[in-house]
Every structure is written in structure tokens, then in C-alpha cells.
Amino acid sequence: MQAELLRLVTAGSVDDGKSTLIGRLLYDTKQILADQLEHIEDASRRRGHDYVDLALLTDGLRAEREQGITIDVAYRSFVTARRRFQLADAPGHVQYTRNMVTGASTAEVAVILVDARKGVVEQTRRHSYIASLLAIPHIVFAVNKMDLVEFSQERFGEIEADLLALAARLGLHDARAIPISALRGDNVVEVGEGMPWFDGPTLLEHLEGIEIAGDRNLDDRRFPVQWVIRPMAAEHHDYRGYAGQVAGGVWRAGDDVVVLPSGKRSRVAAVETADGELDAAFPPQSVTVRLEDDVDVARGDMLADPERPPVVARELVADLCWMSERPLEPRAKLLVKHTTRTARAIVDELVSVVEIHTLEDRVAPERLELNDLAVVRLRLAEPLAVDPYERNRETGAFILVDEATNDTVAAGMVREAS
Amino acid sequence: MNSRVAPRTLSHLDELEAEAIHIMREVAAERERPVLLFSGGKDSIVLLRLAEKAFRPGKFPFPVMHIDTGHNFPEVIEYRDRRVAELGERLVVASVQESIDRGRVVEQTGPRASRNQLQTTTLLDAIEEHGFDAAMGGARRDEERARAKERIFSFRDEFGQWNPRAQRPELWNLYNARVRKGEHVRVFPISNWTELDVWQYVARERLELPSIYFAHERQVFRRDGMLYAVSEFVERYPDEEPFGATVRFRTVGDMSCTGGVVSDAATIDEVVAEIAATNITERGETRADDRVSEAAMEDRKRVGYF
């Protein structure tokens, strides 16, 4: 079976029934195996529930089981006849913005839970904002707990209108709403009986049908060099291959290449893997590129299309999600890891920070606290070859690392580079 | 993004493979002394294939290390030595027996004795002795609930401990592999694979597996609803009568904690078909070490188990 992989992130709180929804997806697609089911049936009984609590399937760590909350991103897989799903389960509490950002960074689809009784609330706006910030190409609003509003078509219509207005305001191009009851299973995998008036797909049908192949940037050739393969053995004496993961464009033998930041030029001699030469390579394939000329290329260099090059930048204006307990002060020195290159950077300016409750900008904050979403200006000690994040999620993204603790302290998305 | 170029798609195996190769290359580039852990099991056999894909025609930029409990299926040791020789790579063997002889750990006794937990000390000692700062292994997130929350680059302190509360955020494909001296990072390149993905990949790549993965006749006995191989390493209770059965193993851990399943699946395709239709998870079915308590895996990981 050769199914396509779809990476999705779910956002919502315990109260929205997110764990129940995930449990329902796993259960109704027959991913729950006999021993797991037995296990949660026991656990449900011990807790005094008179139903099988599907939420228990996804509660991973002991501390969470005890507190009944999800504290960190969990990843799980499920498969249907049409697709192989990779799900990042991110908690939705206000203090866990960083978890949603983490789960969202690799997601092609975000499923945002909305409680049908409450409609669009602050948390819905926040999750949608993060989805737009991380440029997740496809958004699904799962309007849950429809059973608690008598499966009202009118109620769903009101919420749907609010959601689509929100999506339009945030520039979310592909967004839709689906009314569900995770507890009963209506419109999750099976249609169910509660909402005969809804003629759209179930959540799973929708997820199976989303077109993702065109989401990656196939226009601008980008290849961050990760590792230089030089066997220096008798049979491969002159072999020199640049190994990496294609970050943009379609690569073929004969393509012109500029090596950045040096600016040296060459042409692609071959694109290959351990299994042999390829006609073409595209994101996210891991391949080896050989060049026609013996130019100086090392890890951290970017091979690119000379006609459509990235910006070789010394200064970045970027969206930032601050992820450390220690606040970020202006003038802080940090490491930037961008593609395969790590450089030192100084935070020249904290331009603005988003007020998470109103989603309005506050200019020139004194510092950034854990979970703040902000715009900052960074000055780099050496040049990086970057694209705007909205143009390329691979070459527009970076993390910040604190050299003192080695912790990853921020996620960054390039807005402007110069 | 609206592209001028026709969309292109990869199969899920291609995409998982590309991700794993990227992870291995990052480890090699960012750490000074990595090591690839190899158990002889199907997951680590997949890792060896991925390492070939990542680094050929060059050599692996790391040795391969086996933590030898001394209680192995002989078929697995035979396979290990042959495969590593074929690849022309370096093999390091760290022995639990030596840890026992040196008094680092104490052997358990009785019918329930297992060297499974003793492996942790042997592994941590070997990491320290060789100065390894990154250890790649074949663990997967679908194996157990605690694993679902573990990062691909999982940081360990000087005591080899995992702290689930202080994990580094892991964003895009930008992995932070930085450690201080004495610390190391465990890396799981096939974190996002499922058991079925692994078998499909084994089939696609025509990988050879140790013979115990396929149905064969063997003397077994029944304990806790599982079938264990009769061997000199496992003491039986008086009522545990051996009998002959056609079984295959879904994992190849220490003989003292690895159970077999009754099966006629004698080829990779038959195993794939059987797994696709299975209704019991891999660890729940055949690994006694996870059955001890609900939080069993989490407790072991905290002290440095792989």
C-alpha cells in the first residue's frame, strides 16, 4: 500500500473534547487494538465512568493522567485506505502557545476545535492566528458538541459564518467548518444520525481528500547542504557529493546553480540517492547532488537557482514565538539555526508583541515572556540565505538557541531580509 | 502556494525515509561521536539500511553498537555479525555479562529473572567509556504511550535520564543536537514510523531479517498468556510444561522477556498481511517488560532505558 502522508495538528482544550475527538478518530478507523481498548475500559471503570472514555487513549504521561490534562505535544499515527496520517496533538491552554507552535510547524492541516455551545471564543481566535502565523495551508474547524445544541443547523450556521469571517481576516485560504459530535461519533468518521441536514463530508473524508501536493514550493530551487560525502576510497576516488533534503524547486542534472553565500556558480552533474540517479528531485526528498565543477562547498551552504535566488541576509525582521521561561531582553545574543547553518545573532529591536487576548500589536515591548508572539529585528554575525516564510516554510524558518543552556528558546519566521 | 510546476507526490514510505535520512545526517554533522544502536531487531535493521541511504558511497560516520545481554536468540547474533561484515562497518559490543562480572549490576534469579533492566547500566557505561555524545536507536512513537511524547532528539543528562517535563521544543526539521560534555542525546530517526510502515519498508527494500521473525517450529511454554521460547536462560515454574508450536517473534529482545505468537506467516508478505489484520499491539502482545505496571515504560525511560 502506497498512501500519501498527511501531517496534521489538532488544537483545542480538554473542554472542547479534543482528546475525545482524537480517540474517536482512532477508534472509528479501527486503530485501537484489543489490548489498548481493554486498558482504557479498565481505566474508565476505575474512574467511575459508565462509558469508555476515548480521551484516555491519548493521555501519555503519568503526570497528565493524574491531573487529567495534556501537557505536551504528542505524536501518533493512523492509517486509512486512502491516507497515512501523522497527528501532532497540541494542548490548547493559553500558557501552551509554544506547544501549538511546535505541532503546527510541520503540519499541513490544522484541526481547530470549537465548542458549539460557546462558538468563536478568544481561544479559537488564538489558534487560528497561530495557524496563519505558521502558514498551515489547510484549516478545518471541527464544531464539536453538536449533541449539546440539539444538532441545530441554525446554530452551526451562525458559528460557521463567524469562523469563515475570522479565516478571511487572517488570510487563511483554505478553511472550512464541519459540525461534529466526538462523543457520539457523528460526522467524525461515520455520518451518524444527528445531522441529516449537513451534506458536506465527514471530518475524516475531508482530511482524506485535501490536496497537499501543491503546497510545497516547487518554483524556487533551494538545497541546503547537510553533509559532504567524500569516500576517498580507491573505487570512488574523486567522488564528492552534497547530501541534503530538497527545500524548494525541482532539481535535475544540467540545472544552473549558485552556491550561497559565496556566490560561486556551477551546474548540477547528477541528482542521486544510494539507489542510483534520479530524473528529478523535489521537496522533501533526501538526495545527493553532484556538481560539474570542483567549487568549494561545505555544510551550511545553500545551492540555489541563480535566476531566482534567496536573499543573502545580514538582518532579519521576523515573527517570533518565545519559548523560554527566561525573558528575552533587547541586545540578547543567541544562536540562529537556519536550514543547516548556525550563526550568532543579536536582537537589535523588539518591534512589537501580540496581545494574546485581543490579537492587537503592542509596540516596543521591554521584553518577551514565555509564549509571547512578537516581531523582532535580528542582526546576524554571518550571512544566511533566506526566503520569506510565507514563500517557503523550509528556508524561511529558524530556531533560536541559548548558548548558555543549549535550550531551544524560540521559533522564528522570516518576514523581511536584507 | 500556487506553483507553475505540476504537483509531485511521494508515498508515505518515501517521505518517512527522507525524514529519517535527514535526521541521521544531522546527527553525523552536529555531533562529534555518534553511535548507532543495533539490536538485531527489524527496527535497527531498517536503521542500517537508512544509514546506507544517508552516507553511501561513503562509510558510516559512526560505529554500530550492540548491547549484548548474553541471552540472545543465537540466530540474531549470527545475523548481526554477518550483516555488519557485509556492510564493512565497525561493530562495538557492550556486554551485560561483563557488567555483572565487574559488579556493576546484580543478576536477578528465579523464573522471572531478566537481563532486560540490566541493559540500562551496560548502555550508559558504554556511552561513557567510548565518549559517545549521540546514540541513534530504532524506537518508534507507536510502540507505547510515553514514546508518543518523546522528541526525535531526546536529550539525556549526565545520569542518562530523560526528563519529560524539560524537553526541547522541536520545530520544522531544525533539530537542536547541542549537549555539554558528559551529556548525550538519544536520536530516533524512525520515531514517526509504525510497525506496519517498518514491515512495508522491509518488504520494499527486500531486507533480510533474522529467521525468528518468520514462522518456525520451536519448543515453547505458556506464561501470562504469552509463549516463551524454551532456553537455558529462562527458568520455568513446575507447571510450565514445554510443548512444540509454530511461532514467530514480533520483537527480538532478550529471550527472557520476548514472547512469540502462533503464526504460519513464513514470508515477509505473509507477515505484512498478518500485521495489517492484527488486533493486538506489538509490545502488549510480546514484551513482558512492559506489562509490569501502567507506567512501566515511563519509569524505565526516566532512568535511561532506551
Interface residues (C-beta under 8 A of the other chain):
Chain A: M1 Q2 A3 E4 L5 L33 A34 D35 Q36 H39 A43 T58 D59 G60 L61 R62 A63 I71 D72 V73 A74 Y75 R76 S77 V79 R84 Q86 R98 N99 V101 T102 S105 T106 P137 E211 A213 G214 D215 R216 N217 L218 D219 Q226 W227 I229 R230 P231 A233 E235 H236 Y239 G241 A243 G244 Q245 V250 T273 A274 D275 F282 P284 Q285 S286 R299 M323 K337 H338 T339 T340 R391 R393 E394 A397 F398 I399 V401 N406 D407 T408 A411
Chain B: M1 N2 S3 R4 V5 P7 R8 T9 L10 S11 H12 L13 D14 E15 L16 E17 A18 E19 I21 H22 R25 E26 A28 A29 E52 K53 A54 F55 R56 P57 G58 K59 R141 D142 R145 A146 A148 K149 P164 R165 Q167 R168 P169 E170 L171 W172 N173 L174 N176 R178 V179 R180 S191 N192 W193 T194 L196 D197 Q200 T278 N279 I280 T281 G284 E285 E294 A295 E298
